[in-house]
Each structure stands twice: as C-alpha cells, then as structure tokens.
Amino acid sequence: MKALWQQAGRAGLGLGAWLASSAALASVNSLPGGPAVNQLNLHPPVTRIAEEQHFLHWMMLVICFVIFVGVFSVMFYSILKHRKSLGAKSASFHESTTVEIVWTVVPFLIVIGMALPATKVVVAMKDTTNADITVKATGYQWKWGYDYINGEGAGVSFLSTLDATHRQASDAGQPVGDDYLLKVDNPLVVPVNKKIRVITTANDVIHAWMVPAFGVKQDAIPGFVRDTWFRAEKTGDFYGQCAELCGKEHAYMPIHVKVVTDEEYSKWVEEQQKLMQARADDPTKVWELADLVARGEKVYAANCAACHKADGSGAGPIKALDGSAIVLDADKSKQINILLNGAGNGAMPSWKQLSDTEIAAVITYVKNSWSNKTGTLVQPAEITAAR
C-alpha cells in the first residue's frame, strides 16, 4: 500500500510539472525571425533564395495535389462505374500507341516543368562568389565559433553559446520567453543587403548551420570546408539551430543572426575590435592565484556550467568536478590533457578553441573552488607548452 501511495505521489508530481509546463507554453508568442506558434508553413522569407524556395514548395505541392486528384478520380470513377454488379465487362485490347505516347510525354513535361525552376534555385544557392563579407562558422560540441575572414570586420572572432539561464530553465522543465532555447550570448551580426558568405566546418562531429528565414542549411563536417551564402533584405533577429544530430546537447546549439544597418554594423565591428584587444592576453604573463580564479569563474560559467553544474556536482553521466580525483591530483598535466584533447570518446569535448589563458584560468578555478582547495595554479605558458 505504501508503494502504491508513493507511485501515486510521483504521478501527481509528474502531472503537476506537465500542467505547469503546458501553461508556460500556452503563454508563448510567435518569435519574429524564428518559429511561430502552431506554425504550419515555412518561416517568412527575408532573402530572395528563401522566397524562391517558398515558390517551389507551393508549386510542387499544387502539382502533386492535382496529380493526386486526377489519378484517384479516374481510379474511383472506374471502380464505381465499371463494377461487375452493374453488368460491366472488361475490354480486351492490346497496346495503344496513343496511350503510350500520352503517359510518356505528359510525365516528362511535368518533370521538366518542376526541374527547371528547381535547378535555377539550386545553382543560385551554390554561387558564393563576390561576397561582401566572409564568415567561417565552426561547429563545436555544442556551440558555434564565428571568424570574420574577409570584408568589414575581418579579424573579429568569438564563440556563440546558448544562454546559461535557458539551459537552467530546460533542466528545471520551466520554459522561459518566446526565444526559449534560442537565446545566445553572442549572436552573429551582419549588415542588411550585403552578400554574406558562410564557410562551414566542424571541430569534432558533423553539425549543420541552418537559418530557415534565409533558406540556408549547410553541413559542417570535420576536415572539410563547405560554403553557402545569404543576403538578408530586412533588419531584425533571425534564428536557427544545428540541423544534424551531433550528440546529447544537440538541442542546445542554437543559431542567432542579427541583421543591422550598415552604420550599426560598423559601430559593432569597432566595439568588437576593442573588446578583442582588451581580451588579447599575453600567454607568457605570470598570474596571481586570485586573479586567475576570478577569470576562470567567468570561463567556467560560459562554457562548463551547463554540463558540470555551477556547483561542480555534475549530472547523470557527467562527472562531478567537486572532489574529482583528477582535479585534486597534483599532476596538472592530466587535467590539461583533458581540456585540450577531450575524453570519454567525445563525451568530454576538446576545448582547444579557448585561449591558453582561458584554459589555464578555468583549470585553476576548478582546482580551487567548492571543496577543491588545492592551492594549485596553472599558468598560460603551461598550456602553450602542452598544445
């Protein structure tokens, strides 16, 4: 009986959580540039390519619908009007040249009518020449790295990660905001009415860079370089997600593109360049423990807390860092090796994309936080030597 009451209690808690989640979802509004509530159609297009894709989508749908109606109308008419109960007798005849020509020519013309506009759009999608700005998008487990290669803003680079509060809301089963699981700390910023070439690659597994409003979806494959492009004709915020099943955090790898005016973009580039100069650390600098721990806390919150939790306790298969034998080990190289090369066959990804100072800082922070009061300090020069 006690077990039954416990099961009933758990069922009640589950029902309450489901009702609370349903109520939260009911209050969600359509997100401009992203998914809409009860959305049935494609995202509203903001590029010429996306508009053409919409036309193809509806053209193909109408053609298929007409063929469906035509074929099944003839079939059902034949079944009803030529059934045995009405005295119908099957005709006996051999091949008809006219029929052969008709059912060969008509489908051929239909296929040509569908293929010509589709081919035109596909060719246009692959034309990445004469781009105003080139950005490399690198997929990581589980975030995007953006490097501005050519055009205004060349040299700017940053990581784009799901906002930590949204991950916490997901863990708690309490959706927040219209941009739930789409909010990032650093969106990709581009100017309006400029051709943006996006080069895609990946650091670990296959990812895919997809923004439906742009009509763009391009795989990001380790060891390969692919490219695509878009020219946004409207300013605003536009959203997408990684479109390849890239691991357990696949649902937490959003894409946010902010399209701004030329003036706003130039101002943003200037701000980013100043920030990069401020963040440019000398890897030979010798840090004090307190300063490196403070720096590491920020790196941990942005990159590690989603899996290992803010208190270092871990979750499920994610190992706890608080009290970890490797963290407490006096041999610093063990933890350095894990940060640089990953572990557990990809369960713990490599973090080579972080700077030497950031890696040294986060290791120092972990070794001196919670119950891990080791007093151990890792200098950036040690990470440089280990790369």
Secondary structure, 3 states (H helix, E strand, C coil): CHHHHHHHHHHHHHHHHHHHHHHHHHCCCCCCCCCCCCCCCCCCCCCHHHHHHHHHHHHHHHHHHHHHHHHHHHHHHHHHHCCHHHCCCCCCCCCCHHHHHHHHHHHHHHHHHHHHHHHHHHHHHHCCCCCCEEEEEEEECCEEEEEEEECCCCCCEEEECECHHHHHHHHHCCCCCCCCCCCECCCEEEECCCCEEEEEEECCCCEEEEEHHHCEEEEECECCCEEEEECCCCCEEEEEEECCCCCCCHHHCEEEEEEECHHHHHHHHHHHHHHHHHHCCCCCCCCCHHHHHHHHHHHHHHHCHHHHCCCCCCECCECCCCCCHHHHCCCHHHHHHHHHHCEHHHCECCCCCCCHHHHHHHHHHHHCCCCCCCCCCCCHHHHHHHC
